[in-house]
Amino acid sequence: MIQIKIDNNIVKVKPGTTILQACQQLGIEIPIFCYHEKLSIAGNCRMCLVEVKDNPKPVASCSIPVIDGMEIKTSSTMVRKARNGVMEFLLINHPLDCPICDQGGECDLQDIAMSYGRDKSRFNYNKRAVKEKNFGPLIKTVMTRCIHCTRCIRFATEIAGVPELGAIGMGENMEVVTYLDKSVTSEVSGNMIDICPVGALTSKPFSLTWRPWELNKTESIDVLDAVGSNIRVDSNNNEVMRVLPINNEEINEEWISDKTRFAYDGLKYNRLDVPFVKKNGLYKKTSWDNAFNLIKKEVLKTSGNKMSAIIGNQTDCESIILLKDLFTFFGCDNFLCSQNNSMYKSLPRFAYCFNTTIAGIDDSDLCLLVGTNPRTEASMVNTRIRKRYLEGNYEIFSIGPKMDLNYDCKHLGNNPQILEKIYNEKHFLSKKIRKSKKPIIILGDNIFNRKDAEAILGLVYRMCIKFPIIQKQKNDIIWNGYNILHHAASRVGALDLNFISSKPDFNLDKIYSLSKKKELDLVYLLGADEIETKKLENSFVIYQGHHGGYGSKNADIILPGSAFTEKNATFINLEGRLQQTFKSCNPPGEAKEDWKIIVALGKRFNTKFNYFSVEDVKNRLRKVNPIVFSSVNTIIKNKFLKFGKKRNISNLPFDLPITNFYLNDVISKSSKIMKKCSDEINNKNL
C-alpha cells in the first residue's frame, strides 16, 4: 500500500491508483467531464486539476498515478483558479440553450458551472456552430454543445465494440462524427446518451417531451430478455416516457441494451383493454363476468386430459403458479413453458441455469459458445464477455452459425459432433480447455428444441467432469463453468415451478397434432404470443395477454392482462436470481393484473383461491419452492447432479432463436422505435 496525504488527510491506497480515485476514496468530489470509470483514461477535459506539492503547475488527477509520500491539495487557490479557467474556456463556444436542452436538470456542465462558472462571459466574439450528425433513429445530436470529452468515441470502441465514431479536426474545429456519415449500428448505442456529460447526445424518442423532475421514477427490472437488467422506469400521465439503467455490477453494470431502453413505446400501441369474445368470426367486446362464464362452460364440457396451458416469454412467476394450480385442479398435466418444441423434462436446476453468473465471466480464462449468439439473445452477457476479452489472455470459441460478436471468436464450425471430438481429445481445443484454470461453456437455450438435446446435455455433463469446467474441493464447487443462456424472462422461473408436462415427448407439435385430431378441446395461452393459433382451430382457445394481433389471433376469448411495467411481479433471471418488477403505470382500460384474472377465474370453480393481494401469491411461491423464492436478488449454488443421456449426437446444424434483435417479442414488435431500428440498422445482421 502507498501512503499519501490529501488535504492534510493521510490515506493508504493500492499502487496504480490515480489521484482522482484516491480522492474519491476519501469522499472528496473532483469535477470531471472526460473521465469515466468504465472507459480508458483520456485526460483531455482538464477539469479535474489538483495541486501536487513541489509541482509548479496543477496536474490532471484522472491520469496521474499516486506515488508514496505525495501531498495533494484539492481546494487551494491555485486549483480553484485553474478550474475556473478551464470552465470559462469550455463555455466560450457552448450555446446558452439550457431552457430548450433535454439534458437540463441532469447536466454535468450545469452542475459544475454552478461551482466554477462565471456569472458573465468575457467572450465577445461569434461562437462556433457545428452541423448536426446522423447517429440513427435513437440518438439526437446537437453537436454545437459538444465539449470534446470523447466519452462516446471510447464507449463505441471499447464497450460496444463497434468503432464507428471518431474525431476529425483539431482544437475548436474538432468534431465527433460517424464514419462515412452512417448510423451507429451497435445494440447498446443508447448508453452514449447516459455517459454524455452535456446535451450533445440525447434520446431522440424522448426529445422535447418532459423535464426529468416532472417524471415519476420507479426502480424495476427489464423482461425483454432473461438477463433481468436493473432499470428505472420514468412515467407521466400513466404512460412510460423513458427507461434508464440502474447500476448493478453483478448483472448489467451501468449499461442496458437499446431494446430495453427504447422499446417502451410498444407498451402503448396495439394494447388489449377490454375482454373480447369471438362470434361468427368477429370479435365483440364483452364483460369480465360473461367471459368467465363462457370459459367455465367450455371447461365443464371437457376433461383435464383434453386441456393444455402454455405460457409466454414474459410471464411472471405469480401467474405461472396460479395457472398451474388451476389446471391441476381441472386434472390437466399438459403444461408448456416454451413456445417451440423445447423439452426440459427431468432436469436438475444446475442443468438449466447460468451457473457461472454474469459477473463470474470476469474470472474465467476461456469461453466456448455452443449454439448461441449472446449479442442478440443477451446483450449484457455479450458486453461482459467483451469486457473480459479486452483484459487479455482470453480465447473465445464458438460452435454454431457464424456471427459477429464484436470480439475475436474462433468459429469451429456448425456441427454438434465437434463436441464429441473435444470430449474424446481429438480436437485442438481439448488441450486448451484442459490447461485453462477457469473455462466456461455457454449453451444456447435452443438446444432443448433439438431431438438430440438429451445426448448433447449428457456429453456436456461428461465434459464438465473430464475437464476443469466443474471444479470441486471436498463437496463444494469452487468453480462452475456450465451455463445455459436463456432468452425468455419466464423460462427459469417456470422450470423452478415445474411448469412442464410429465408426459414423454409432450411439446408444441404434440399440441398441434392433438388439436388437429380433435383430441384437445381447450388451450389456455398466458402471454404466449408466438403460437400459430391457426393450427388450434379445432380447440377452444383462451388468450390472456397485453397485446393484440399475435397470440390473440383466432382466439375464442381474449382477456386483457398487464405488461411488466404495470404490476408488482416476480421473475427469475438466467442466473437463477430472484428479481421483482414494480408497478409504474396502471393497465389500460379494463385490463387487469394477470394473477387477479386467474384468481377470479378460479373462484368460478369453487377452488380454494383465497388470494387477496400479490403478497398472498408470493407466499404460495415460497411454499412451492422455498429455496428459490425466499430470498430476493441472491444467487443459489445449485447442486451438481447428473443430467442428459449417453446417446448419439446428430450432425444437424445448430440454429439460433432470434433472427431480428429489434423485433423478437410482442412489446418490441409493437414499438415504432424498434421498427425504425430494424429498418435502418438491421442491414448489418445484428
Rosetta blueprint (number, residue, H / E / L):
1 M L
2 I E
3 Q E
4 I E
5 K E
6 I E
7 D L
8 N L
9 N E
10 I E
11 V E
12 K E
13 V E
14 K L
15 P L
16 G L
17 T L
18 T E
19 I H
20 L H
21 Q H
22 A H
23 C H
24 Q H
25 Q H
26 L L
27 G L
28 I L
29 E L
30 I L
31 P L
32 I L
33 F L
34 C L
35 Y L
36 H L
37 E L
38 K L
39 L L
40 S L
41 I L
42 A L
43 G L
44 N L
45 C L
46 R L
47 M L
48 C L
49 L E
50 V E
51 E E
52 V E
53 K L
54 D L
55 N L
56 P L
57 K L
58 P L
59 V E
60 A E
61 S L
62 C L
63 S L
64 I L
65 P E
66 V L
67 I L
68 D L
69 G L
70 M L
71 E E
72 I E
73 K E
74 T L
75 S L
76 S L
77 T H
78 M H
79 V H
80 R H
81 K H
82 A H
83 R H
84 N H
85 G H
86 V H
87 M H
88 E H
89 F H
90 L H
91 L H
92 I H
93 N L
94 H L
95 P L
96 L L
97 D L
98 C H
99 P H
100 I H
101 C L
102 D L
103 Q L
104 G L
105 G L
106 E L
107 C L
108 D H
109 L H
110 Q H
111 D H
112 I H
113 A H
114 M H
115 S H
116 Y H
117 G L
118 R L
119 D L
120 K L
121 S L
122 R L
123 F L
124 N L
125 Y L
126 N L
127 K L
128 R L
129 A L
130 V L
131 K L
132 E L
133 K L
134 N L
135 F L
136 G L
137 P L
138 L L
139 I E
140 K E
141 T E
142 V L
143 M H
144 T H
145 R H
146 C L
147 I L
148 H L
149 C L
150 T L
151 R H
152 C H
153 I H
154 R H
155 F H
156 A H
157 T H
158 E H
159 I H
160 A L
161 G L
162 V L
163 P L
164 E L
165 L E
166 G E
167 A E
168 I E
169 G L
170 M L
171 G H
172 E H
173 N H
174 M L
175 E E
176 V E
177 V E
178 T E
179 Y H
180 L H
181 D H
182 K L
183 S L
184 V L
185 T L
186 S L
187 E L
188 V L
189 S L
190 G L
191 N H
192 M H
193 I H
194 D H
195 I H
196 C L
197 P L
198 V L
199 G L
200 A L
201 L E
202 T E
203 S E
204 K L
205 P L
206 F L
207 S L
208 L L
209 T L
210 W L
211 R L
212 P H
213 W H
214 E H
215 L L
216 N E
217 K E
218 T E
219 E E
220 S E
221 I E
222 D L
223 V L
224 L L
225 D L
226 A L
227 V L
228 G L
229 S L
230 N E
231 I E
232 R E
233 V E
234 D E
235 S E
236 N E
237 N L
238 N L
239 E E
240 V E
241 M E
242 R E
243 V E
244 L E
245 P E
246 I L
247 N L
248 N E
249 E L
250 E L
251 I L
252 N L
253 E E
254 E L
255 W L
256 I L
257 S L
258 D H
259 K H
260 T H
261 R H
262 F H
263 A H
264 Y H
265 D H
266 G H
267 L H
268 K L
269 Y L
270 N L
271 R E
272 L L
273 D L
274 V L
275 P L
276 F E
277 V E
278 K E
279 K E
280 N L
281 G L
282 L E
283 Y E
284 K E
285 K E
286 T L
287 S L
288 W H
289 D H
290 N H
291 A H
292 F H
293 N H
294 L H
295 I H
296 K H
297 K H
298 E H
299 V H
300 L H
301 K H
302 T L
303 S L
304 G H
305 N H
306 K H
307 M E
308 S E
309 A E
310 I E
311 I E
312 G L
313 N L
314 Q L
315 T L
316 D L
317 C H
318 E H
319 S H
320 I H
321 I H
322 L H
323 L H
324 K H
325 D H
326 L H
327 F H
328 T H
329 F H
330 F L
331 G L
332 C L
333 D L
334 N L
335 F E
336 L E
337 C L
338 S L
339 Q L
340 N L
341 N L
342 S L
343 M L
344 Y L
345 K L
346 S L
347 L L
348 P L
349 R H
350 F H
351 A H
352 Y H
353 C L
354 F E
355 N L
356 T L
357 T L
358 I L
359 A H
360 G H
361 I H
362 D H
363 D H
364 S L
365 D L
366 L E
367 C E
368 L E
369 L E
370 V E
371 G L
372 T L
373 N L
374 P H
375 R H
376 T H
377 E H
378 A L
379 S H
380 M H
381 V H
382 N H
383 T H
384 R H
385 I H
386 R H
387 K H
388 R H
389 Y H
390 L H
391 E L
392 G L
393 N L
394 Y L
395 E E
396 I E
397 F E
398 S E
399 I E
400 G L
401 P L
402 K L
403 M L
404 D L
405 L L
406 N L
407 Y L
408 D L
409 C L
410 K E
411 H E
412 L L
413 G L
414 N L
415 N L
416 P L
417 Q L
418 I H
419 L H
420 E H
421 K H
422 I H
423 Y H
424 N L
425 E L
426 K L
427 H L
428 F H
429 L H
430 S H
431 K H
432 K H
433 I H
434 R H
435 K H
436 S L
437 K L
438 K L
439 P E
440 I E
441 I E
442 I E
443 L E
444 G E
445 D H
446 N H
447 I H
448 F H
449 N H
450 R L
451 K L
452 D L
453 A H
454 E H
455 A H
456 I H
457 L H
458 G H
459 L H
460 V H
461 Y H
462 R H
463 M H
464 C H
465 I H
466 K H
467 F L
468 P L
469 I L
470 I E
471 Q E
472 K E
473 Q E
474 K L
475 N L
476 D E
477 I E
478 I E
479 W E
480 N E
481 G L
482 Y E
483 N E
484 I E
485 L E
486 H L
487 H L
488 A L
489 A L
490 S L
491 R H
492 V H
493 G H
494 A H
495 L H
496 D H
497 L L
498 N L
499 F L
500 I L
501 S L
502 S L
503 K L
504 P L
505 D L
506 F L
507 N L
508 L H
509 D H
510 K H
511 I H
512 Y H
513 S H
514 L H
515 S H
516 K H
517 K L
518 K L
519 E L
520 L L
521 D L
522 L E
523 V E
524 Y E
525 L E
526 L E
527 G L
528 A L
529 D L
530 E L
531 I L
532 E L
533 T H
534 K H
535 K H
536 L H
537 E L
538 N L
539 S L
540 F E
541 V E
542 I E
543 Y E
544 Q E
545 G E
546 H L
547 H E
548 G L
549 G L
550 Y L
551 G L
552 S L
553 K L
554 N L
555 A L
556 D L
557 I E
558 I E
559 L E
560 P E
561 G L
562 S L
563 A L
564 F H
565 T H
566 E H
567 K L
568 N L
569 A E
570 T E
571 F E
572 I E
573 N L
574 L L
575 E L
576 G L
577 R L
578 L E
579 Q E
580 Q E
581 T E
582 F L
583 K L
584 S L
585 C L
586 N L
587 P L
588 P L
589 G L
590 E L
591 A L
592 K L
593 E L
594 D H
595 W H
596 K H
597 I H
598 I H
599 V H
600 A H
601 L H
602 G H
603 K H
604 R L
605 F L
606 N L
607 T L
608 K L
609 F L
610 N L
611 Y L
612 F L
613 S L
614 V H
615 E H
616 D H
617 V H
618 K H
619 N H
620 R H
621 L H
622 R H
623 K H
624 V H
625 N L
626 P H
627 I H
628 V H
629 F H
630 S L
631 S L
632 V L
633 N L
634 T L
635 I L
636 I L
637 K L
638 N L
639 K L
640 F L
641 L L
642 K L
643 F L
644 G L
645 K L
646 K L
647 R L
648 N L
649 I L
650 S L
651 N L
652 L L
653 P L
654 F L
655 D L
656 L L
657 P L
658 I L
659 T L
660 N L
661 F L
662 Y L
663 L L
664 N L
665 D L
666 V H
667 I H
668 S H
669 K H
670 S L
671 S L
672 K H
673 I H
674 M H
675 K H
676 K H
677 C H
678 S H
679 D H
680 E H
681 I H
682 N H
683 N H
684 K H
685 N L
686 L L
